Amino acid sequence: MHSVVRQYVVGGEVINALNGVDLTIQRGEMVAIMGPSGSGKSTAMNIIGCLDKPTSGTYVLDGYDVSTLTDDQQAYMRNTKIGFVFQNYNLLPRTTALENVELPMMYAGVPVRERRHRAMEALARVGLEHRMGNRPNELSGGQQQRVSIARAIVNHPVLILADEPTGALDSHSTEELLHLFEGLHQQGQTILIVTHEPDVAAHAKRVVRFRDGKVESDTSTTADPITKETS
């Protein structure tokens, strides 16, 4: 992000949800975004996830200037470049774990045999090879979130964007999930976690805090504070 501003008009008043944000996330990083309600972190996440566009400024994802894309092009970027993990899993209740993971590939036009193979492979990566035929109501919360992670990685995205991914989990399932994210990160996956929980953010290698529509701090969890870059 470079000089990103996002404005909304509410009751005739202009609200600056983001006010000149500069932020670069390098390939292979695991970053946590934090901030109080109204800080701008959710707006930043929507822009990073190609769910919204900046009012001004630029956002580049994998070499593409998202700010200039049409709605259809943004939808293509969301489906092929980004894997989403949500707090409430967003699984289809009447389909199996395997079918849920296949879904993004259906939208991408992947042939049936290949998508079945890739879905099985993704579920095995998250430790659910024995649960492929189960529906969501037959799985624990932690297992459902693992299915959503398998769905997120199945299209080999350049970025996993996780929005409060542990919010509905108990402490044991939270630890399992964070270890899974760490394993994916060690394999080279870029991961961005939006969270309000310090214990979750501590598993990231870098923590970015938003306040009043700006980046308040940008700190490595293992070294000295990071100098913010722009792109």
C-alpha positions, -999 to +999 in steps of 0.1 A: +000+000+000+013+035-009-005+066+005-038+047+007-068+068+016-103+053+020-132+077+026-168+070+033-197+096+033-220+091+062-249+115+067-232+140+044-200+139+065-167+125+050-151+098+072-114+089+066-113+052+075-077+051+061-057+083+061-025+079+040-014+043+049+020+031+037+025-006+043+045-033+025+042-070+032+070-091+017+064-125+001+068-152+028+061-130+058+037-139+086+022-106+098-005-097+124-027-066+121-041-052+154-060-021+164-091-010+183-126-008+168-126+021+143-088+020+139-089+012+102-077-024+104-109-039+089-109-014+061-072-022+054-081-059+054-109-053+029-085-035+005-058-061+009-083-088+002-096-071-029-130-066-013-127-028-016-107-002-034-089+028-020-103+063-026-068+073-035-033+058-034-022+025-047-023-011-036-002-037-055-007-074-051+016-098-068+026-072-093-010-061-101-022-026-092-055-035-076-066+001-075-071+001-113-089-033-117-125-037-127-149-056-104-146-088-124-108-085-123-109-080-086-131-111-082-105-131-102-077-118-079-097-128-049-103-163-062-068-170-075-044-149-055-059-149-020-070-176+004-096-164+030-100-178+065-129-164+085-138-165+122-170-185+115-155-209+089-181-201+062-184-237+052-214-250+032-234-271+058-247-298+035-215-306+017-186-327+028-152-313+039-138-325+005-165-307-014-161-275+006-124-275-003-132-281-040-154-251-042-129-224-051-115-246-078-149-250-094-151-212-097-116-212-112-126-238-138-103-266-126-112-300-141-130-324-118-102-350-114-076-324-107-097-305-082-105-337-063-068-346-061-058-311-050-086-310-024-075-343-009-039-331-008-049-298+009-069-317+036-040-340+042-018-310+047-040-298+076-043-333+091-078-341+080-072-369+055-095-391+077-123-366+078-128-359+040-163-373+039-176-356+070-200-326+069-193-295+090-218-305+118-198-337+122-166-318+129-153-299+159-148-261+156-110-267+153-116-292+125-140-269+107-114-242+107-088-266+094-112-273+065-114-236+058-076-234+058-074-263+033-100-244+012-078-213+015-046-230+003-060-252-024-056-227-052-020-220-042-026-183-033+001-158-029-016-146+004-036-162+031-058-135+048-072-147+081-098-125+098-100-133+136-094-170+127-093-181+164-123-161+176-147-191+178-121-216+191-111-228+226-075-224+237-064-259+227-079-256+192-063-221+189-029-234+197-033-262+171-044-237+145-016-213+152+010-241+149-006-250+115-002-214+104+034-215+115+040-246+095+025-231+064+047-200+070+078-222+073+069-237+039+070-201+024+033-191+026+026-154+031+001-151+059-018-120+072-038-124+105-062-097+116-067-102+154-075-084+186-057-111+207-021-104+217-014-141+223-024-148+186-004-118+173+027-131+192+029-161+169+035-137+139+069-125+131+057-089+127+029-069+143+013-039+126-010-017+148-036+007+134-050+037+151-072+065+137-068+053+101-030+052+102-003+027+110+006+035+146+035+010+149+052-017+128+073-040+149+092-073+145+084-098+173+120-111+171+142-081+163+142-043+162+112-022+149+108-024+111+111+007+090+079+008+069+084+005+032+061+016+005+051+001-028 
